[in-house]
């Protein structure tokens, strides 16, 4: 784990904790203390000075204002706005005078003539003319190392053999190869991954409103599902499977199966994968995740759930085939835990008729007479009344479902009734009857 925080303008300590928490939530851990580049500035400065001494780098006394002015002129003249090497061409006398005057300076790498190429693990052979590579700054005037020098030094010091990162770093790779070579370091293998895009084909970014990993956690996405989904973005197992365990992905992953084109983040696919991972979990595991959410929503209390754990597990089992997120168990199943819900407005207008009220009254009496309130007995009672009335069972099922849940859809009605229990079912039916009468008054 390396925190690349040499750029103080773009680094914020408050951003580090969420990054670490997101990685740990995904099951991506580290076995050594995190390395902070901001704590290794002296090390980087030592290597920058070595490059100065060996002639691979030179001092640049140009101020930011001067650089920006020359860059603007170059762009206006439609020239490549690379650094013009003004300070490389200074005489030694001029340099000595500037140093005596305490003039601040940055340290730039001297890019040699010729061509730079490397074999990318995903993109194949990539080459670039050195004339297109700028003499990059290694150390700023305040002595702080830039990203490119710091990562090369750290890769060497940490024994990094493979650098796998986004393809927006390809331009940095050419620069870093020259730093490796100038310092006499072994060059690691490079592989550049495709970038994840939004549906509008722009790069995923929080600045554009895209959610971070923590938000998906809060919305009920399982870490194993997110891990699975992210692995499929820009990579293919070369078959039709999409749902994998972490260990399966580790065993079959091959870098040469990574696609070159940038994938689009499809949240619908993420939900589909999350649904499959949820289905694989035992109901009691899901119940452990759902319980605190129900309490947080105010639907019940921790004590109530602890004393009725079997009830919660049964509810989870009923909702499992409809829940795509862990939070869906709360959104879809609140009526299992409280009865003062609102009725679906469209459903009430359609199903809560005076005739439905009269039928619910009769059904209420029939339910009261059932010896054991089981699915089979409930279904038989309802079917018997429908037959007597000369109607389809659906004409009783729809208003009854709305009466006991407030919703027009959900798990099997007889499962709901058996789970809620006779007393609660009858109470809710009477509430619906009263509601219809008041609504039609």
SVG drawing of the C-alpha trace seen along z (x, -y; Angstrom):
<svg xmlns="http://www.w3.org/2000/svg" viewBox="-72 -37 103 64">
<polyline fill="none" stroke="black" stroke-width="0.4" points="0.0,0.0 1.6,-3.2 0.1,-6.7 1.3,-8.9 1.0,-12.3 3.9,-14.4 1.7,-17.0 0.4,-19.0 -2.1,-20.9 -3.9,-17.7 -3.4,-15.6 -5.7,-15.6 -5.2,-13.4 -9.0,-13.1 -9.1,-11.3 -6.7,-8.5 -8.9,-6.8 -11.9,-6.3 -9.5,-4.7 -8.1,-2.3 -11.6,-1.4 -12.8,-0.8 -10.0,1.5 -10.5,3.5 -14.2,3.7 -13.4,5.3 -11.1,7.7 -7.9,6.2 -5.6,5.9 -1.9,5.3 0.7,7.1 3.1,4.2 2.6,0.7 1.4,-1.8 4.2,-3.8 3.6,-7.6 5.7,-9.4 5.4,-12.7 7.5,-11.0 10.3,-10.1 11.2,-13.4 14.8,-13.3 15.2,-9.9 13.9,-11.3 16.0,-14.4 19.1,-12.2 18.3,-10.4 17.6,-13.7 21.0,-15.0 22.6,-11.8 21.0,-12.5 22.4,-16.0 25.9,-14.8 25.9,-12.2 24.7,-14.7 21.3,-13.0 19.5,-16.0 19.9,-19.8 18.8,-22.8 15.8,-24.8 15.6,-28.4 12.5,-29.3 9.7,-30.6 6.1,-29.2 5.0,-32.6 7.8,-32.4 6.9,-28.9 3.2,-29.6 3.9,-32.6 6.2,-30.6 3.7,-27.7 0.9,-30.1 3.0,-31.5 3.8,-28.0 0.2,-27.0 -0.8,-30.3 1.8,-29.5 0.5,-25.9 3.8,-24.5 4.2,-21.6 4.3,-23.4 7.1,-21.2 9.7,-22.8 12.1,-24.6 15.3,-23.6 16.3,-27.2 18.1,-26.2 19.9,-23.2 21.6,-25.8 22.7,-28.1 26.4,-28.6 28.1,-27.4 29.0,-31.0 25.3,-31.9 24.3,-28.9 27.0,-29.8 25.8,-33.3 22.2,-32.2 23.2,-29.8 25.2,-32.5 22.1,-34.7 20.1,-32.0 17.8,-31.8 15.3,-28.9 15.4,-26.1 13.7,-22.8 15.6,-19.7 14.7,-18.4 15.6,-15.1 17.5,-15.4 15.7,-13.2 18.2,-11.7 17.7,-11.7 16.2,-8.7 13.1,-6.6 11.7,-4.9 9.7,-1.7 8.5,1.0 6.4,4.2 3.1,3.5 1.4,6.6 -1.9,5.6 -1.3,3.3 1.8,4.9 4.8,3.0 4.5,-0.8 7.0,-3.3 7.5,-7.1 10.0,-9.5 12.0,-11.1 11.5,-14.5 7.9,-14.2 8.9,-13.6 9.4,-16.7 12.4,-17.2 10.2,-16.5 10.6,-18.1 12.0,-15.6 12.1,-18.0 10.2,-21.3 11.8,-24.5 10.7,-23.7 12.6,-20.4 9.6,-18.2 9.8,-15.3 7.2,-15.0 5.1,-11.9 7.3,-10.4 10.5,-10.5 8.9,-9.3 7.2,-6.3 10.4,-5.1 12.4,-5.4 9.7,-3.6 9.3,-0.8 13.0,-0.2 13.1,-0.4 10.0,1.8 11.2,4.4 8.2,3.9 8.4,6.2 5.0,5.5 3.3,2.1 -0.4,2.6 -2.4,-0.7 -4.8,-2.7 -4.0,-3.5 -4.0,-7.2 -0.5,-6.6 1.1,-5.5 2.6,-8.9 4.2,-8.7 5.6,-5.3 7.9,-6.7 9.2,-9.3 9.7,-6.8 11.6,-4.4 14.2,-7.2 14.4,-7.7 14.9,-4.0 17.7,-3.9 19.4,-7.1 19.5,-5.7 20.6,-2.2 17.5,-0.5 15.9,2.6 12.7,1.6 9.6,3.4 7.0,5.0 4.2,2.5 0.6,3.3 -2.0,0.6 -5.6,1.4 -8.6,-0.2 -10.3,-3.0 -13.8,-2.6 -16.2,-5.0 -19.6,-6.4 -22.6,-5.7 -21.9,-9.0 -18.4,-7.7 -16.6,-10.1 -14.2,-8.8 -15.8,-7.9 -15.2,-10.7 -16.6,-11.9 -16.5,-15.4 -19.2,-14.4 -21.3,-12.9 -20.3,-9.3 -20.6,-7.3 -17.6,-6.1 -17.3,-2.5 -18.6,-3.5 -21.9,-4.7 -22.4,-1.3 -21.7,0.4 -24.4,-1.8 -26.8,-1.0 -26.5,2.7 -24.1,4.0 -22.1,7.0 -18.2,6.6 -17.9,10.0 -20.4,8.8 -18.6,5.5 -15.2,7.4 -16.8,9.8 -18.3,6.9 -15.1,4.8 -13.1,7.8 -15.4,8.1 -14.9,4.4 -12.3,4.7 -11.6,8.4 -13.3,11.5 -12.9,15.1 -13.5,16.2 -16.8,18.0 -20.4,17.0 -20.0,17.0 -20.4,13.7 -20.8,14.8 -17.6,16.0 -16.3,16.3 -13.2,14.4 -11.1,17.6 -12.4,18.6 -11.4,15.2 -8.0,15.5 -7.5,19.0 -8.7,18.1 -7.4,14.5 -4.9,13.9 -3.6,10.5 -3.7,11.4 -7.5,11.7 -7.8,8.0 -9.6,6.1 -8.0,3.0 -11.2,1.0 -12.5,-1.0 -15.6,0.6 -18.7,-1.3 -19.8,-1.0 -23.3,0.6 -25.1,0.4 -27.9,2.7 -25.3,5.4 -23.8,4.7 -27.3,5.2 -27.8,8.5 -24.5,9.8 -25.3,8.7 -28.6,10.5 -26.9,13.7 -24.4,13.3 -27.3,12.6 -29.1,15.8 -26.0,17.8 -25.9,16.5 -27.6,18.5 -30.7,16.7 -29.2,16.3 -26.2,14.4 -28.5,12.0 -30.6,11.6 -27.4,10.5 -26.9,7.7 -30.6,6.7 -31.3,6.5 -29.4,3.3 -30.9,1.7 -34.4,2.4 -33.6,0.9 -32.0,-2.1 -35.1,-2.6 -37.2,-2.6 -39.3,0.4 -38.4,2.4 -36.0,2.7 -32.8,4.7 -34.5,6.5 -37.6,7.4 -35.5,8.9 -33.2,10.8 -36.3,12.5 -37.8,13.3 -34.8,14.2 -36.5,17.2 -39.2,14.7 -36.6,12.5 -34.9,15.4 -38.3,16.5 -39.0,13.0 -35.5,12.9 -36.3,16.2 -39.6,14.8 -38.0,11.6 -34.7,13.2 -35.9,13.8 -36.9,10.1 -34.0,8.3 -31.1,7.0 -29.5,5.1 -29.3,5.8 -31.3,2.6 -34.1,4.0 -35.1,6.3 -36.0,3.1 -37.6,1.3 -39.7,4.3 -40.4,5.9 -41.3,3.1 -44.8,4.3 -43.6,7.5 -42.6,5.4 -45.2,2.6 -48.8,2.2 -49.4,-1.6 -48.2,-1.7 -49.8,-3.7 -51.7,-1.9 -50.4,-2.1 -52.5,-5.0 -53.1,-3.5 -53.8,-0.1 -56.2,-1.4 -58.2,-3.3 -58.5,-0.1 -58.8,2.6 -60.5,1.0 -64.1,1.0 -67.2,1.3 -67.7,4.9 -64.1,5.7 -64.9,4.4 -67.9,6.7 -65.8,9.7 -63.0,8.9 -65.6,8.8 -66.7,12.3 -63.1,13.5 -62.2,12.1 -64.9,14.2 -63.7,17.3 -60.1,16.7 -61.2,16.4 -62.7,19.9 -59.6,21.7 -58.3,24.1 -54.6,23.8 -53.6,20.7 -51.4,22.4 -50.8,21.7 -52.9,24.6 -55.8,23.8 -55.7,20.1 -55.6,20.9 -58.5,23.4 -60.6,20.8 -60.0,18.1 -60.7,20.4 -63.9,21.6 -65.2,18.1 -64.3,17.2 -66.2,20.3 -69.3,19.3 -69.1,15.8 -68.7,17.1 -65.5,15.1 -61.8,15.8 -59.6,16.1 -57.6,13.1 -60.5,10.8 -60.0,11.6 -56.2,11.9 -55.5,8.4 -57.5,6.4 -56.3,8.8 -52.6,8.3 -53.1,4.6 -54.8,4.8 -52.0,6.7 -49.0,5.1 -50.0,1.8 -48.5,3.0 -49.8,4.5 -46.9,7.0 -44.5,9.1 -43.9,12.7 -46.7,15.3 -49.7,14.0 -50.3,17.2 -46.7,17.1 -47.1,13.5 -50.3,14.3 -48.9,17.4 -45.7,15.5 -47.5,12.5 -49.9,14.7 -53.7,14.7 -54.0,11.9 -52.0,9.4 -53.7,10.4 -57.2,9.9 -56.2,6.6 -54.9,5.3 -58.0,6.6 -60.2,4.7 -58.1,1.6 -58.5,1.9 -62.3,2.4 -62.5,-0.8 -60.3,-2.6 -62.6,-1.6 -65.7,-2.7 -64.2,-6.1 -62.8,-6.5 -66.1,-5.8 -68.2,-7.8"/>
</svg>
